């Protein structure tokens, strides 16, 4: 199947500054792009492209004096198998001494995932008796899915996993952060992922399309996709970036005062 993706984002700025964005499809899906992406920047400004320490495609836009707004647009077609997220119930949990060293940063505390908090004891009390591996990660997803109430109106960019746990509300990033933290507390490497996830194979959501967040847990010899918010395998995830938590993968970040003037995201199956 083909999935049509894109966005139209406009930011107003008040002074010369720089904008970092992670808005292009992750290199791991580059081979699925049909004809590449069509990223447009208005006005045309000097841009430095680079790959960050997590393997994500990033760009720094230099905004000079006299420019008061920057508009970013993109559209592309992406091939997808049309299969839901894989489920492997037998995927095993590795002991800490067995984990590949490259997974170790994803068992440590990070900006939004306070493993070294009351969540550590909570995790062992509630999931320590659950079979290790896939059943344990799924039990964590089940808990987070029940514990948090999804509410766009309660979105807060500074909310941590512990705060979400206490407040019992949030958006997709909060579901991901809490699940990641509980996994790490159980010595399961878990990383944050952001990207496109359309309403394919499910009822259409009653609110505007947005980028989505989920997480990946390392079991056996690979990373597996989990989604505590939806808590069911979904079709058509297209990764943009991965990191320890949302702090590593900002869709846009401006170094200074700015106002979001436009934000539109497209993710849909391309029919006909």
Secondary structure, DSSP 4 states (H G I P E B T S, - for coil): -EEEEEEEEEEEESSSEEEEE--S--GGGGGGBSS----EEES---EEEEE-TTS-EEEEEEE-TT--EEEEEEEEEEE---PBPP--TTPPPPPTTTS-GGGGGGGS-BTTB-SSSHHHHHHHHHHTTSPTTHHHHHHHHHHHHHH-EE-GGG--TT--HHHHHHHTEE-HHHHHHHHHHHHHHTT--EEEEEEE----SSPPPSS----EEEEEEEETTEEEEE-TTT-S--B--EEEEEESSGGG--SEEESS-EEEEEEEEEEEE---
